[in-house]
Amino acid sequence: MMKLANQMKWVPKKDVALVSCMVDMYSVGTYNAYTDSRLVI
């Protein structure tokens, strides 16, 4: 994980924005899945 963090410095800003956007979408997706499963239970 530390290696990845060090490599991020060399990534162009556009790629960083894309990655952070994907991470946000992933976080929202997992959160929605969690709330949906809670409703089912």
Rosetta constraint file for C-alpha pairs under 8 A:
AtomPair CA 1 CA 5 HARMONIC 6.44 0.50
AtomPair CA 2 CA 6 HARMONIC 6.26 0.50
AtomPair CA 3 CA 7 HARMONIC 6.28 0.50
AtomPair CA 4 CA 8 HARMONIC 6.32 0.50
AtomPair CA 5 CA 9 HARMONIC 7.55 0.50
AtomPair CA 7 CA 11 HARMONIC 7.00 0.50
AtomPair CA 8 CA 16 HARMONIC 7.51 0.50
AtomPair CA 11 CA 15 HARMONIC 6.27 0.50
AtomPair CA 11 CA 16 HARMONIC 6.46 0.50
AtomPair CA 12 CA 16 HARMONIC 6.46 0.50
AtomPair CA 13 CA 17 HARMONIC 6.17 0.50
AtomPair CA 14 CA 18 HARMONIC 6.20 0.50
AtomPair CA 15 CA 19 HARMONIC 6.08 0.50
AtomPair CA 16 CA 20 HARMONIC 6.10 0.50
AtomPair CA 17 CA 21 HARMONIC 6.05 0.50
AtomPair CA 18 CA 22 HARMONIC 6.19 0.50
AtomPair CA 19 CA 23 HARMONIC 6.12 0.50
AtomPair CA 20 CA 24 HARMONIC 6.12 0.50
AtomPair CA 21 CA 25 HARMONIC 6.25 0.50
AtomPair CA 22 CA 26 HARMONIC 6.08 0.50
AtomPair CA 23 CA 27 HARMONIC 6.05 0.50
AtomPair CA 24 CA 28 HARMONIC 6.16 0.50
AtomPair CA 25 CA 29 HARMONIC 6.05 0.50
AtomPair CA 26 CA 30 HARMONIC 6.17 0.50
AtomPair CA 27 CA 31 HARMONIC 6.08 0.50
AtomPair CA 28 CA 32 HARMONIC 6.09 0.50
AtomPair CA 29 CA 33 HARMONIC 6.18 0.50
AtomPair CA 30 CA 34 HARMONIC 6.09 0.50
AtomPair CA 31 CA 35 HARMONIC 6.26 0.50
AtomPair CA 32 CA 36 HARMONIC 6.02 0.50
AtomPair CA 33 CA 37 HARMONIC 6.15 0.50
AtomPair CA 34 CA 38 HARMONIC 6.29 0.50
AtomPair CA 35 CA 39 HARMONIC 6.33 0.50
AtomPair CA 36 CA 40 HARMONIC 6.41 0.50
AtomPair CA 37 CA 41 HARMONIC 6.30 0.50
